[in-house]
Amino acid sequence: MLLSEDSWEVVTLDLRVRPVIKWAGGKRQMLGQYAPYFPLDYRAYHEPFLGGGAVYFFLSPAKAFLSDINEELINMYRVLQTSVRELINDLHSHLNDREYYYNLRAMDPAGLNEVQRASRLIFLNKTCYNGLYRVNRKNQFNVPFGSYAKPKIVDEEVLLAAHFALQGATLERKDFQVVLDRSRSGDFVYFDPPYVPLSRTANFTDYTNGSFDSREQARLADTFHELTQKGCLVMLSNSDTPLIRDLYGKYLKGFVVVQGVRCVNSRGDRRGRIDELLICNWLK
Ligand SMILES: C[S@@+](CC[C@H](N)C(=O)[O-])C[C@H]1O[C@@H](n2cnc3c(N)ncnc32)[C@H](O)[C@@H]1O
């Protein structure tokens, strides 16, 4: 907000499009390192591990196919796309209160309507400890209350900017291989899967109650190769580990080493800089 010389209030809106929720493995902090490698020219954009969608919102492509296996997450984006006013109204009804938080956390989303489910996810994300989404084996959200003094539960500017950005997007709750059906030659596909853990104790795969093991990583590498043969521009982020170097060995010239910020111990309370790979199939 700015005050002009004659003290009239001028409100400036910060309408940069950015993620509406914080997500484990979110790529917002990596955008500066990724930006030089994003292709300038492509037909449609695909992001099959959408999460918080940091890369999608940064690029804001006119035509996009966005998907994720997480049902609550895809419901939230659909509501943002079609019913942002109702969503904002519902978000205003929440309380930053411990008891209220645990009651809403315990509620089965299946018993709520779509707007209430989207609103519940955003509220829990803004008020839970460390703003992360994590579920247990029964697919129940299990992060404790964060006790923050003033969490920004309703950020209208960010919600509205995301709403407008999403108008050209197709949203689906699907396994990542849906990209094989949706893509065409000349499309750009960005993969940001759950990473290969750096140690046995590290576990970065708690977004859903499934696990993304080495067989899943190999299935993803097969998908990457198939898209390459089809003529798509494909980019993938993952940890710099022997498994990833092996699975993507034939794209060695497309390996870009970037610096990620990652939890460096099993309790996740110490963070450090760590090498990560960005793999681009068009770099020769
Ligand atoms: C590293 S996160 C993506 C983070 C995102 N790029 C961001 O900036 O916030 C990985 C995502 O993959 C999703 N996921 C896990 N297994 C999947 C699968 N088999 N198919 C599609 N999505 C999957 C998770 O639900 C999670 O949202």
The ligand as an SDF file (V2000), in Angstrom:
LIG
                    3D

 27 29  0  0  0  0  0  0  0  0999 V2000
    7.6210  -33.2990   -5.1810 C   0  0  0  0  0  0  0  0  0  0  0  0
    5.8510  -33.1970   -5.1240 S   0  0  0  0  0  0  0  0  0  0  0  0
    5.5840  -32.0190   -6.3610 C   0  0  0  0  0  0  0  0  0  0  0  0
    5.9160  -30.6400   -5.8600 C   0  0  0  0  0  0  0  0  0  0  0  0
    5.5410  -29.5300   -6.8440 C   0  0  0  0  0  0  0  0  0  0  0  0
    6.3740  -29.5370   -8.0140 N   0  0  0  0  0  0  0  0  0  0  0  0
    5.5960  -28.1690   -6.1710 C   0  0  0  0  0  0  0  0  0  0  0  0
    6.3000  -27.2520   -6.6340 O   0  0  0  0  0  0  0  0  0  0  0  0
    4.9160  -27.9970   -5.1330 O   0  0  0  0  0  0  0  0  0  0  0  0
    5.3480  -34.7300   -5.7740 C   0  0  0  0  0  0  0  0  0  0  0  0
    3.8400  -34.8940   -6.0410 C   0  0  0  0  0  0  0  0  0  0  0  0
    3.6400  -36.1500   -6.6960 O   0  0  0  0  0  0  0  0  0  0  0  0
    2.3730  -36.6800   -6.3240 C   0  0  0  0  0  0  0  0  0  0  0  0
    2.3950  -38.1210   -6.6620 N   0  0  0  0  0  0  0  0  0  0  0  0
    2.9410  -39.1590   -5.9840 C   0  0  0  0  0  0  0  0  0  0  0  0
    2.8000  -40.3130   -6.6720 N   0  0  0  0  0  0  0  0  0  0  0  0
    2.1530  -39.9940   -7.8240 C   0  0  0  0  0  0  0  0  0  0  0  0
    1.7420  -40.7470   -8.9700 C   0  0  0  0  0  0  0  0  0  0  0  0
    1.9450  -42.0690   -9.0670 N   0  0  0  0  0  0  0  0  0  0  0  0
    1.1430  -40.0900   -9.9820 N   0  0  0  0  0  0  0  0  0  0  0  0
    0.9000  -38.7390   -9.9110 C   0  0  0  0  0  0  0  0  0  0  0  0
    1.2650  -37.9920   -8.8430 N   0  0  0  0  0  0  0  0  0  0  0  0
    1.8910  -38.6050   -7.8230 C   0  0  0  0  0  0  0  0  0  0  0  0
    2.2490  -36.3300   -4.8670 C   0  0  0  0  0  0  0  0  0  0  0  0
    0.8760  -36.3060   -4.4820 O   0  0  0  0  0  0  0  0  0  0  0  0
    2.9240  -34.9280   -4.8190 C   0  0  0  0  0  0  0  0  0  0  0  0
    1.9780  -33.9020   -4.9200 O   0  0  0  0  0  0  0  0  0  0  0  0
  1  2  1  0
  2  3  1  0
  2 10  1  0
  3  4  1  0
  4  5  1  0
  5  6  1  0
  5  7  1  0
  7  8  2  0
  7  9  1  0
 10 11  1  0
 11 12  1  0
 11 26  1  0
 12 13  1  0
 13 14  1  0
 13 24  1  0
 14 15  1  0
 14 23  1  0
 15 16  2  0
 16 17  1  0
 17 18  1  0
 17 23  2  0
 18 19  1  0
 18 20  2  0
 20 21  1  0
 21 22  2  0
 22 23  1  0
 24 25  1  0
 24 26  1  0
 26 27  1  0
M  CHG  2   2   1   9  -1
M  END
$$$$
